[in-house]
Amino acid sequence: MDKFPITRKGYEKLEQEIKQLKHVERPAVIEAISTAREFGDLSENAEYHAARDKQSFIEGRILDLEDKFSRAEIIDTSKLKADSVKFGATVKLIDDDTREKSTYHITGEYEADIAKSRISTKSPLAKALIGKSVGDIVEVSTPKGDKAFEILEISFADLD
């Protein structure tokens, strides 16, 4: 059982999702199963089978989230120094070829979301950045070939 890093907000979000599933969605699906049973023959009862499928999904999700919850290690990013890239860092980069600037937040796997520029510590880019400082050049292999980035800025801010 390996621990994994998570921010305080990510931990609270995980806890809220577990509560939502256990106290709202689980009782609702139990009620839907009960109602569907009243329709008669279960072998041809689409509502019953759909509710059972949803129940199976909810129970699986609860087990998965409770496992993550028990293994989560909360990292207080407000106490970290911006001297090098580590978990929780917000890193501003510039592409050495195109001079295009980008910003990424280094998160754990649970909080990673590329649409919000959050990358997992296990991603190739994050692996290349971790331990580096402002001014360092990092090289990353991408599907479009090798890319080089310069680190312009490192900060630690709470994620929304």
C-alpha positions in Angstrom: 0.0 0.0 0.0 2.0 3.0 -1.3 1.1 6.4 -0.1 0.5 9.1 -2.8 0.8 12.9 -2.5 -2.3 15.0 -2.5 -3.1 18.6 -1.7 -5.4 19.6 1.1 -8.1 20.7 -1.4 -7.7 17.4 -3.3 -8.1 15.4 -0.1 -11.3 17.4 0.8 -12.7 16.8 -2.7 -12.0 13.1 -2.4 -13.8 13.1 1.0 -16.8 15.0 -0.5 -17.1 12.5 -3.4 -17.2 9.6 -1.0 -19.8 11.2 1.2 -21.9 12.0 -2.0 -21.8 8.4 -3.1 -22.5 6.9 0.3 -25.2 9.3 1.5 -27.0 10.4 -1.7 -26.3 8.1 -4.7 -26.2 4.8 -2.9 -29.6 5.3 -1.1 -31.1 6.6 -4.4 -30.0 3.5 -6.4 -31.3 1.2 -3.6 -34.7 3.0 -3.9 -34.6 2.6 -7.7 -33.9 -1.1 -7.4 -36.8 -1.5 -4.9 -39.1 0.4 -7.2 -38.0 -1.6 -10.3 -38.7 -4.9 -8.4 -42.3 -3.9 -8.1 -42.6 -4.0 -11.9 -42.6 -7.8 -11.9 -40.5 -10.3 -13.9 -36.8 -9.3 -13.2 -35.5 -11.2 -16.2 -37.1 -8.7 -18.6 -37.0 -5.6 -16.4 -34.7 -3.0 -18.0 -35.2 -0.6 -15.1 -34.1 -3.2 -12.6 -31.0 -4.2 -14.6 -30.0 -0.5 -15.2 -30.3 0.2 -11.4 -28.3 -2.9 -10.6 -25.6 -1.8 -13.0 -25.5 1.7 -11.5 -25.3 0.1 -8.0 -22.3 -2.0 -9.1 -20.6 1.1 -10.5 -21.2 3.1 -7.3 -20.0 0.4 -5.0 -16.9 0.0 -7.1 -16.2 3.7 -7.1 -16.7 3.9 -3.3 -14.1 1.1 -2.8 -11.7 2.8 -5.2 -12.0 6.2 -3.5 -11.8 4.7 0.0 -8.6 3.0 -1.0 -7.2 6.3 -2.2 -8.4 8.1 0.8 -6.6 5.7 3.1 -3.4 6.0 1.2 -3.4 9.8 0.7 -0.6 11.8 2.1 -1.6 15.5 2.4 1.2 17.9 1.4 0.9 21.4 2.6 2.2 23.3 -0.4 2.0 26.7 1.5 5.1 25.6 3.5 7.2 24.7 0.5 10.0 26.9 -0.8 10.1 27.8 -4.5 13.8 27.0 -4.8 13.2 23.9 -7.0 10.3 22.1 -8.6 8.5 19.5 -6.4 5.0 18.3 -5.8 2.6 21.2 -5.6 4.7 23.6 -7.7 3.3 25.8 -10.3 6.0 26.0 -13.0 6.1 28.6 -15.8 8.1 27.3 -18.9 9.2 28.6 -22.2 9.7 26.3 -25.2 13.3 26.7 -26.5 12.2 26.3 -30.1 8.9 28.1 -30.4 9.4 30.6 -27.5 5.8 29.7 -26.4 5.2 30.0 -22.7 3.1 27.5 -20.7 2.3 27.0 -17.1 1.8 23.6 -15.3 0.9 22.6 -11.8 2.6 19.5 -10.5 0.1 17.3 -8.8 -0.5 13.7 -7.8 -2.3 11.3 -10.1 -5.7 11.8 -8.5 -5.6 15.6 -9.1 -4.0 15.5 -12.6 -6.2 17.2 -15.3 -4.5 18.4 -18.5 -7.4 20.6 -19.3 -6.5 22.6 -16.2 -2.8 22.3 -16.8 -2.3 19.9 -13.9 0.2 17.2 -14.6 0.9 14.1 -12.5 4.3 13.7 -10.8 4.5 10.5 -12.9 4.2 12.3 -16.3 7.3 12.5 -18.4 7.4 16.4 -18.2 6.9 16.4 -14.4 9.6 13.8 -14.0 12.0 16.0 -16.0 11.1 19.1 -14.0 11.3 17.7 -10.5 14.4 18.9 -8.7 15.2 21.6 -11.2 15.5 25.3 -10.5 14.7 28.6 -12.3 16.9 29.0 -15.4 17.4 25.2 -15.8 16.8 23.6 -19.2 14.9 20.4 -19.2 14.6 18.0 -22.2 11.5 15.8 -22.6 10.7 13.1 -25.2 7.2 13.7 -26.7 5.3 11.9 -29.4 6.4 14.8 -31.7 10.1 14.4 -30.8 12.4 15.8 -28.1 11.4 19.2 -26.7 13.5 21.5 -24.5 12.0 23.9 -22.0 13.6 26.6 -19.8 12.1 27.1 -16.3 11.1 30.7 -15.9 9.3 30.7 -12.6 8.4 28.4 -9.7 5.7 29.2 -7.2 3.4 27.4 -4.8 -0.3 28.5 -4.8 -3.5 26.7 -3.8 -5.3 25.1 -6.7 -9.0 26.0 -7.3 
